[in-house]
Amino acid sequence: MDSCVITCALSGVAANRDQCEAIPYTPDDYASETRRARDAGASVVHIHARYPDGRPSYRVEEYRAITEAILAEVPDIIINYSTGAIGIPMEERVHHITSLKPELGALNMGSMNYAKYSAKRKSLIFDFVFANPFSEITFLLEKMNSVDVKPECECFDTGHIGNVAPLIDMGVIRAPIQYSLILGVLGGAPPDVRTLAHMASLLPEPHTWEVIGISRKQWELVAGAVSLGGNVRVGLEDNFYLPNGDMASSNGDLVEAAARVVE
């Protein structure tokens, strides 16, 4: 493996500062966290926008303010916007991409149960159906194509990898395909290296891929991805904790830990 691209998912939308004080809320927060991530070795940041009070935002205004602050601080970073949401109109899931034209746009490749279970409580903390039918996938993809934004195909299970095939055949997505293999969400692929290796073996050439490991299993998946020739994503969206079990004080801590694994 000649190189490994590290992406940092800065904030997500599910958690807040009650769970981790380092999660960015304001544009200045996002810029500072991007600087920490970039200095530690990240080349890409994945962005879910928030209002300054921490609530999730799907408005162009927040995405613009956050992106402008980031690029003023770190002009050479690659920007990746989320399009994932539940209960948000389709146009609002993509209008920040068509308006602001980041380099990359996340594209969820299939529907699934999306839940989190607490063994301590013996109950589900949350329980959703994350619907991504082909009609919505192609809608988002056509919008990205209209402004030359490269899709990042987020695959939570093996079937999601297969869902890319008809899009290639239709000519609406062009090689090389960027795949993100996501493991650790209840309802999707379990977070173990054997499953990661199987998913990676299914990817059609030509492609690039990264692993997104959710929760504390992230670190063994990062090591597995590096050994398999993949790229990696870390960040406070996916996991708060360092390999030694301590909570990260910034996204930069997580990127620094990933960079040590890569090296």
C-alpha positions as CSV (number, residue, x, y, z in Angstrom):
1,M,0.0,0.0,0.0
2,D,1.6,3.3,-1.1
3,S,-0.6,5.7,0.9
4,C,-3.7,5.8,3.1
5,V,-6.2,8.6,3.0
6,I,-7.6,9.5,6.5
7,T,-11.1,11.1,6.6
8,C,-12.4,12.8,9.7
9,A,-16.1,12.8,10.4
10,L,-16.3,15.9,12.6
11,S,-19.6,15.9,14.3
12,G,-22.5,13.7,13.1
13,V,-26.0,14.5,14.2
14,A,-26.9,11.9,16.8
15,A,-24.7,12.9,19.7
16,N,-24.2,16.1,21.6
17,R,-21.9,17.7,24.1
18,D,-23.7,15.8,26.9
19,Q,-22.0,12.7,25.5
20,C,-18.7,14.4,24.3
21,E,-17.7,18.0,25.0
22,A,-15.5,18.2,21.9
23,I,-18.3,17.9,19.3
24,P,-18.3,21.1,17.2
25,Y,-21.4,23.3,17.0
26,T,-20.4,26.7,15.6
27,P,-18.5,27.4,12.3
28,D,-15.5,28.4,14.4
29,D,-15.7,25.1,16.2
30,Y,-15.7,23.2,12.9
31,A,-12.8,25.2,11.7
32,S,-10.7,24.5,14.8
33,E,-11.5,20.8,14.7
34,T,-10.6,20.6,11.1
35,R,-7.3,22.3,11.8
36,R,-6.6,19.7,14.5
37,A,-7.6,16.9,12.2
38,R,-5.5,18.2,9.3
39,D,-2.5,18.7,11.5
40,A,-2.8,15.1,12.7
41,G,-3.0,13.7,9.2
42,A,-6.5,13.9,7.8
43,S,-7.0,14.9,4.1
44,V,-10.8,14.9,4.1
45,V,-13.5,16.1,6.5
46,H,-17.1,14.8,6.4
47,I,-19.6,17.3,7.5
48,H,-23.1,17.2,9.0
49,A,-24.1,20.8,9.7
50,R,-25.4,22.1,13.0
51,Y,-27.0,25.3,14.3
52,P,-24.7,27.1,16.8
53,D,-26.8,25.6,19.6
54,G,-25.9,22.1,18.4
55,R,-29.2,21.1,16.7
56,P,-28.8,19.4,13.3
57,S,-29.3,21.7,10.3
58,Y,-30.0,20.8,6.7
59,R,-30.0,24.4,5.5
60,V,-27.6,25.8,3.0
61,E,-26.8,28.7,5.3
62,E,-25.2,26.6,8.0
63,Y,-23.3,24.5,5.5
64,R,-22.0,27.6,3.9
65,A,-20.9,29.3,7.1
66,I,-19.2,26.1,8.3
67,T,-17.5,25.5,5.0
68,E,-16.3,29.0,4.7
69,A,-14.8,28.9,8.2
70,I,-13.1,25.6,7.5
71,L,-11.6,26.7,4.2
72,A,-10.4,30.0,5.7
73,E,-8.5,28.0,8.4
74,V,-7.5,24.9,6.2
75,P,-7.7,25.8,2.5
76,D,-6.3,22.5,1.3
77,I,-8.8,20.2,3.0
78,I,-11.2,18.1,0.9
79,I,-14.9,18.6,1.8
80,N,-17.4,15.8,2.0
81,Y,-21.1,16.6,2.8
82,S,-23.7,14.2,4.2
83,T,-27.0,13.6,2.4
84,G,-28.3,11.1,5.0
85,A,-31.4,12.0,6.9
86,I,-34.7,10.5,8.2
87,G,-37.9,12.5,7.6
88,I,-36.3,15.3,5.6
89,P,-37.6,16.2,2.1
90,M,-35.3,15.0,-0.7
91,E,-34.4,18.4,-2.0
92,E,-33.3,19.5,1.5
93,R,-31.0,16.5,1.7
94,V,-29.0,17.7,-1.4
95,H,-29.5,21.4,-1.9
96,H,-26.3,22.2,0.0
97,I,-24.4,20.0,-2.4
98,T,-25.9,21.7,-5.5
99,S,-25.4,25.1,-4.0
100,L,-21.9,24.8,-2.6
101,K,-20.4,22.0,-4.7
102,P,-18.1,20.2,-2.3
103,E,-15.6,17.7,-3.8
104,L,-17.5,14.7,-2.3
105,G,-21.1,13.9,-1.4
106,A,-22.1,10.9,0.7
107,L,-24.6,8.6,-1.0
108,N,-26.3,5.9,1.2
109,M,-26.7,2.8,-0.9
110,G,-29.7,1.0,0.6
111,S,-32.4,0.8,3.1
112,M,-32.0,-0.8,6.5
113,N,-33.0,-1.0,10.2
114,Y,-30.9,1.5,12.0
115,A,-30.7,1.0,15.8
116,K,-28.6,1.2,18.9
117,Y,-28.9,-1.4,21.7
118,S,-27.8,-1.0,25.3
119,A,-26.9,-4.4,26.9
120,K,-26.9,-2.6,30.3
121,R,-30.4,-1.4,29.9
122,K,-31.6,-4.5,27.9
123,S,-33.4,-2.2,25.5
124,L,-32.9,-0.2,22.3
125,I,-31.7,3.4,22.7
126,F,-33.1,4.3,19.3
127,D,-34.8,2.3,16.5
128,F,-35.4,3.6,13.0
129,V,-35.9,2.4,9.4
130,F,-33.4,4.2,7.3
131,A,-35.1,4.2,3.9
132,N,-33.0,4.7,0.8
133,P,-34.9,3.2,-2.2
134,F,-33.4,3.3,-5.7
135,S,-35.6,6.2,-6.7
136,E,-34.0,8.4,-4.0
137,I,-30.5,7.1,-4.6
138,T,-30.8,8.0,-8.3
139,F,-32.3,11.4,-7.5
140,L,-29.4,12.3,-5.2
141,L,-26.9,10.9,-7.7
142,E,-28.3,12.9,-10.6
143,K,-28.1,16.1,-8.5
144,M,-24.5,15.4,-7.6
145,N,-23.7,14.7,-11.3
146,S,-25.2,18.0,-12.3
147,V,-22.6,19.9,-10.3
148,D,-19.7,17.4,-10.8
149,V,-19.6,16.2,-7.2
150,K,-18.2,12.8,-6.7
151,P,-20.4,10.4,-4.8
152,E,-19.1,8.4,-1.9
153,C,-21.1,5.1,-1.9
154,E,-21.8,4.3,1.8
155,C,-22.5,0.6,2.2
156,F,-23.7,-0.7,5.5
157,D,-23.9,-4.4,4.3
158,T,-23.0,-6.6,1.3
159,G,-26.3,-6.0,-0.4
160,H,-25.6,-2.3,-0.6
161,I,-22.4,-3.0,-2.5
162,G,-24.5,-4.9,-5.0
163,N,-26.8,-2.0,-5.3
164,V,-24.1,0.0,-7.1
165,A,-24.1,-2.4,-10.1
166,P,-27.3,-1.2,-11.8
167,L,-26.2,2.4,-11.4
168,I,-22.9,1.6,-13.2
169,D,-24.9,-0.2,-15.9
170,M,-27.2,2.8,-16.3
171,G,-24.2,5.1,-16.7
172,V,-25.3,7.3,-13.8
173,I,-22.2,6.6,-11.7
174,R,-18.7,6.6,-13.2
175,A,-15.6,4.6,-12.3
176,P,-13.5,4.6,-10.2
177,I,-16.2,4.2,-7.6
178,Q,-15.5,5.4,-4.0
179,Y,-16.9,2.9,-1.5
180,S,-17.2,3.4,2.2
181,L,-17.7,0.1,4.1
182,I,-19.6,0.9,7.3
183,L,-19.6,-1.7,10.1
184,G,-21.1,-1.6,13.6
185,V,-24.5,-0.1,13.1
186,L,-27.2,-2.5,14.4
187,G,-29.1,-3.5,11.3
188,G,-26.0,-3.5,9.1
189,A,-22.7,-5.4,9.0
190,P,-21.2,-6.5,12.3
191,P,-17.9,-4.8,13.3
192,D,-15.4,-7.5,12.8
193,V,-12.4,-7.8,10.4
194,R,-13.6,-11.0,8.8
195,T,-16.8,-9.2,7.7
196,L,-14.7,-6.3,6.5
197,A,-12.5,-8.5,4.4
198,H,-15.5,-10.2,2.8
199,M,-17.1,-6.8,2.0
200,A,-13.8,-5.6,0.5
201,S,-13.6,-8.7,-1.6
202,L,-16.9,-7.9,-3.3
203,L,-15.9,-4.5,-4.6
204,P,-15.8,-4.3,-8.4
205,E,-12.7,-2.8,-10.1
206,P,-11.8,0.0,-10.5
207,H,-12.5,1.4,-7.1
208,T,-11.1,3.0,-3.9
209,W,-12.5,2.2,-0.5
210,E,-12.4,3.2,3.2
211,V,-13.7,1.7,6.4
212,I,-16.0,3.4,8.7
213,G,-16.1,1.6,12.1
214,I,-18.8,2.6,14.5
215,S,-18.1,2.6,18.3
216,R,-15.0,1.2,20.1
217,K,-14.6,-1.6,17.6
218,Q,-13.3,1.1,15.2
219,W,-9.7,0.5,16.0
220,E,-9.5,-3.1,15.0
221,L,-11.4,-2.2,11.8
222,V,-8.9,0.6,11.1
223,A,-6.0,-1.9,11.5
224,G,-7.8,-4.4,9.3
225,A,-8.5,-1.9,6.6
226,V,-4.9,-0.8,6.5
227,S,-3.7,-4.4,6.2
228,L,-6.2,-4.9,3.3
229,G,-5.1,-1.8,1.4
230,G,-8.0,0.4,2.3
231,N,-8.4,4.0,3.5
232,V,-9.8,4.9,6.9
233,R,-12.3,7.2,8.5
234,V,-12.4,8.2,12.1
235,G,-13.9,11.1,14.0
236,L,-16.4,12.1,16.7
237,E,-19.4,11.1,14.5
238,D,-18.3,7.5,14.7
239,N,-16.5,6.9,18.0
240,F,-15.5,9.1,21.0
241,Y,-12.8,6.8,22.4
242,L,-9.1,6.3,21.8
243,P,-7.5,2.9,21.6
244,N,-6.6,3.0,25.3
245,G,-10.2,3.6,26.3
246,D,-9.8,7.3,27.1
247,M,-12.4,9.8,25.6
248,A,-10.9,11.9,22.9
249,S,-10.5,15.6,23.6
250,S,-10.8,16.5,19.9
251,N,-11.1,15.0,16.5
252,G,-7.4,15.5,16.2
253,D,-6.7,12.9,18.9
254,L,-8.7,10.3,16.9
255,V,-6.9,11.2,13.6
256,E,-3.5,11.0,15.4
257,A,-4.3,7.6,16.7
258,A,-5.4,6.4,13.2
259,A,-2.2,7.8,11.7
260,R,-0.1,5.8,14.2
261,V,-2.0,2.6,13.1
262,V,-1.4,3.5,9.4
263,E,2.4,4.1,10.0
